[in-house]
Amino acid sequence: MKRMTLSQHFAELRKRILWSLGLFVVALIVGWYLSPWLQKILTAPLLNVWADGELLYTGIADGLMVRFSLAVLFGIFIITPFVLWQIWAFVSPGLHKAERNFMLPILIASPVLFLIGAAFAFYILFPFVFGFFIELNQSSPVPSVILPAVKDYLSFTIGLLKVFGIAFQLPLVLVILNRVGILSKTRAKKMRRYAIVVIVVVAAVLTPPDVVSQLLLALPMWGLFELSLLFMRDERK
């Protein structure tokens, strides 16, 4: 393979950054037109358990800010796999074969696990969470009107999607720690009880204050921890 000079490396890096920025701008424009559709999808879990529900715009510019925020979110979603690929294409020529065989599956698995976690939150968690909140508010002992703010609702929803997407990175983190020699399979098994306690605490902090939501995060994370053990190696003697 032909060696590249430092200036050639910078030129290639600049080209890849410009391509990434260009794609982000295109995705941002597309996201602007798709944002009403995205808002409808994100609102569906709430309206499915609250048939006559309505959301509130609290400011004159709320519609603009919501639409722009969703466009940016769409742009980031579209560009992330492309950026990961650009990073891989830039650094892979300088890696050994064993390093390439180690890094490539990680770059592929990370966004896949994130999507699985977000899908789990959207299809499994949200119906329970929103059903719980609507029922709780409707059973108020005093007359009440439920009018969630659009910005607050979307912030809450997108935040939970991120939490579950990040939480589902657990197997990847454990396997990486194992492969670089920091955490052996035997040690991970011995730490199981402590890991379960940490998982429960994290689930209690990151999810809404009801037992169902906390279990719906804690149980998958525990399952992912157990799954990670299958891909971990024992220390070489």
C-alpha positions as CSV (number, residue, x, y, z in Angstrom):
1,M,0.0,0.0,0.0
2,K,1.3,3.4,-0.9
3,R,2.3,5.6,2.0
4,M,0.6,9.0,2.3
5,T,2.3,12.2,3.4
6,L,0.9,14.2,6.3
7,S,-0.6,16.8,4.0
8,Q,-2.3,14.1,2.0
9,H,-3.8,12.7,5.2
10,F,-5.2,16.1,6.1
11,A,-6.5,16.6,2.6
12,E,-8.3,13.2,2.8
13,L,-9.7,14.1,6.2
14,R,-10.9,17.4,5.0
15,K,-12.7,15.7,2.0
16,R,-14.4,13.3,4.3
17,I,-15.5,16.0,6.7
18,L,-16.9,18.1,3.8
19,W,-18.8,15.1,2.5
20,S,-20.3,14.5,5.9
21,L,-21.3,18.1,6.3
22,G,-22.8,18.1,2.8
23,L,-24.8,15.0,3.6
24,F,-26.0,16.6,6.9
25,V,-27.2,19.7,5.1
26,V,-29.2,17.5,2.6
27,A,-30.6,15.4,5.4
28,L,-31.5,18.6,7.3
29,I,-33.5,19.9,4.4
30,V,-35.2,16.5,3.9
31,G,-35.9,16.4,7.6
32,W,-37.6,19.8,7.5
33,Y,-40.2,18.5,5.1
34,L,-40.5,15.2,7.0
35,S,-40.8,16.7,10.4
36,P,-44.6,16.8,10.5
37,W,-44.6,13.1,9.7
38,L,-41.9,12.5,12.4
39,Q,-43.9,14.5,14.9
40,K,-47.0,12.4,14.1
41,I,-45.0,9.2,14.7
42,L,-43.6,10.3,18.0
43,T,-47.0,11.5,19.2
44,A,-48.7,8.2,18.2
45,P,-47.8,6.2,21.4
46,L,-49.5,8.9,23.5
47,L,-52.6,9.3,21.4
48,N,-53.0,5.5,21.2
49,V,-53.7,5.5,24.9
50,W,-55.4,8.9,25.0
51,A,-57.9,9.0,22.1
52,D,-59.2,12.5,22.7
53,G,-55.9,14.0,23.7
54,E,-54.4,17.3,22.6
55,L,-51.0,18.8,22.9
56,L,-50.3,22.4,23.7
57,Y,-48.1,25.0,21.9
58,T,-47.1,27.4,24.7
59,G,-45.3,30.0,22.5
60,I,-45.8,31.6,19.1
61,A,-42.5,30.1,17.9
62,D,-43.0,26.6,19.2
63,G,-44.1,25.2,15.9
64,L,-40.9,26.5,14.2
65,M,-38.6,25.2,17.0
66,V,-40.2,21.8,17.1
67,R,-40.0,21.4,13.3
68,F,-36.3,22.6,13.3
69,S,-35.4,20.3,16.2
70,L,-37.0,17.3,14.5
71,A,-35.2,18.2,11.2
72,V,-31.8,18.3,13.1
73,L,-32.6,15.0,14.8
74,F,-33.4,13.4,11.4
75,G,-30.2,14.8,10.0
76,I,-28.1,13.3,12.9
77,F,-29.9,10.0,12.5
78,I,-29.1,9.8,8.8
79,I,-25.6,11.1,9.0
80,T,-24.3,8.9,11.9
81,P,-23.8,5.7,9.9
82,F,-22.2,7.6,7.1
83,V,-19.8,9.4,9.6
84,L,-18.9,6.1,11.2
85,W,-18.1,4.6,7.8
86,Q,-16.0,7.7,6.9
87,I,-14.1,7.3,10.2
88,W,-13.5,3.6,9.4
89,A,-12.4,4.3,5.8
90,F,-9.9,6.9,7.1
91,V,-8.3,4.9,9.9
92,S,-8.6,1.3,8.6
93,P,-5.6,1.5,6.2
94,G,-3.3,2.1,9.2
95,L,-4.6,-0.8,11.2
96,H,-3.4,-4.3,11.4
97,K,-5.7,-7.1,10.2
98,A,-6.5,-8.2,13.8
99,E,-7.3,-4.6,14.7
100,R,-9.6,-4.2,11.7
101,N,-11.3,-7.5,12.5
102,F,-11.9,-6.2,16.0
103,M,-13.1,-2.6,15.2
104,L,-15.4,-3.3,12.2
105,P,-18.0,-5.4,14.0
106,I,-18.1,-2.7,16.8
107,L,-18.8,0.1,14.3
108,I,-21.6,-2.1,12.8
109,A,-23.0,-3.3,16.1
110,S,-23.2,0.0,17.9
111,P,-25.9,1.7,15.7
112,V,-27.8,-1.6,15.4
113,L,-27.9,-1.9,19.2
114,F,-29.0,1.7,19.5
115,L,-31.9,1.1,17.1
116,I,-32.9,-2.0,19.0
117,G,-32.9,-0.1,22.3
118,A,-34.9,2.8,20.8
119,A,-37.4,0.4,19.2
120,F,-37.8,-1.4,22.5
121,A,-38.6,1.9,24.2
122,F,-41.0,3.0,21.5
123,Y,-43.0,-0.2,21.1
124,I,-42.8,-1.7,24.6
125,L,-42.1,1.0,27.1
126,F,-44.1,3.9,25.8
127,P,-47.6,2.3,25.9
128,F,-47.1,1.5,29.6
129,V,-45.6,4.8,30.5
130,F,-48.1,7.0,28.8
131,G,-51.0,4.8,29.8
132,F,-49.8,5.1,33.4
133,F,-49.5,8.9,33.3
134,I,-52.8,9.5,31.6
135,E,-54.7,7.2,34.0
136,L,-52.9,8.9,36.9
137,N,-53.8,12.4,35.8
138,Q,-57.4,11.5,34.9
139,S,-57.9,10.0,38.3
140,S,-57.0,13.3,40.0
141,P,-59.3,14.0,43.0
142,V,-59.8,17.6,41.7
143,P,-61.1,18.8,38.3
144,S,-58.2,18.9,35.9
145,V,-57.4,19.4,32.2
146,I,-54.5,17.5,30.7
147,L,-52.7,19.7,28.2
148,P,-49.0,18.5,27.8
149,A,-46.8,21.0,26.1
150,V,-45.5,19.8,22.7
151,K,-41.9,20.7,23.5
152,D,-42.0,18.9,26.8
153,Y,-43.6,15.8,25.4
154,L,-41.1,15.5,22.5
155,S,-38.1,16.2,24.8
156,F,-39.3,13.5,27.2
157,T,-40.0,11.0,24.4
158,I,-36.7,11.6,22.5
159,G,-34.8,11.5,25.8
160,L,-36.2,8.1,26.6
161,L,-35.3,6.8,23.1
162,K,-31.7,8.0,23.7
163,V,-31.6,6.4,27.1
164,F,-32.6,3.0,25.8
165,G,-30.4,3.3,22.8
166,I,-27.4,4.0,25.0
167,A,-28.3,1.4,27.6
168,F,-28.4,-1.2,24.9
169,Q,-24.7,-0.5,24.2
170,L,-23.9,-2.5,27.4
171,P,-22.9,-5.7,25.6
172,L,-20.6,-3.8,23.3
173,V,-18.9,-2.0,26.2
174,L,-18.4,-5.3,28.2
175,V,-17.0,-7.2,25.2
176,I,-14.6,-4.3,24.4
177,L,-13.4,-4.3,28.0
178,N,-12.9,-8.1,27.8
179,R,-11.1,-8.1,24.5
180,V,-8.6,-5.4,25.6
181,G,-7.9,-7.4,28.8
182,I,-9.5,-5.1,31.4
183,L,-12.4,-7.4,32.3
184,S,-12.3,-11.2,32.2
185,K,-15.3,-13.5,31.8
186,T,-14.7,-15.0,35.2
187,R,-14.4,-11.6,36.9
188,A,-17.6,-10.5,35.2
189,K,-19.5,-13.5,36.5
190,K,-18.3,-12.8,40.0
191,M,-19.5,-9.2,39.7
192,R,-23.0,-10.3,38.5
193,R,-24.8,-9.4,41.8
194,Y,-23.2,-6.0,41.9
195,A,-24.0,-5.4,38.2
196,I,-27.6,-6.2,38.9
197,V,-27.7,-3.7,41.7
198,V,-26.1,-1.0,39.5
199,I,-28.6,-1.8,36.6
200,V,-31.6,-1.4,39.0
201,V,-30.3,1.9,40.3
202,V,-29.6,3.2,36.8
203,A,-33.0,2.1,35.6
204,A,-34.6,3.9,38.6
205,V,-32.7,7.1,37.8
206,L,-33.2,7.2,34.1
207,T,-36.9,6.1,33.8
208,P,-40.1,7.7,35.0
209,P,-41.0,7.0,38.6
210,D,-43.1,3.9,38.2
211,V,-42.1,0.3,38.7
212,V,-43.2,-0.9,35.3
213,S,-40.9,1.5,33.5
214,Q,-38.0,0.7,35.7
215,L,-38.4,-3.0,35.2
216,L,-38.8,-2.5,31.4
217,L,-35.3,-1.0,31.4
218,A,-33.7,-3.1,34.1
219,L,-34.7,-6.5,32.8
220,P,-33.4,-6.0,29.2
221,M,-30.1,-4.6,30.6
222,W,-29.8,-7.7,32.8
223,G,-30.5,-9.9,29.8
224,L,-27.9,-8.0,27.8
225,F,-25.4,-8.4,30.6
226,E,-26.0,-12.2,30.6
227,L,-25.8,-12.2,26.8
228,S,-22.4,-10.4,26.9
229,L,-20.9,-13.2,28.9
230,L,-21.4,-15.5,26.0
231,F,-19.1,-13.4,23.9
232,M,-16.5,-12.8,26.5
233,R,-13.2,-14.7,26.9
234,D,-11.5,-16.0,30.0
235,E,-8.0,-14.8,30.9
236,R,-5.2,-16.6,29.1
237,K,-2.9,-18.3,31.5
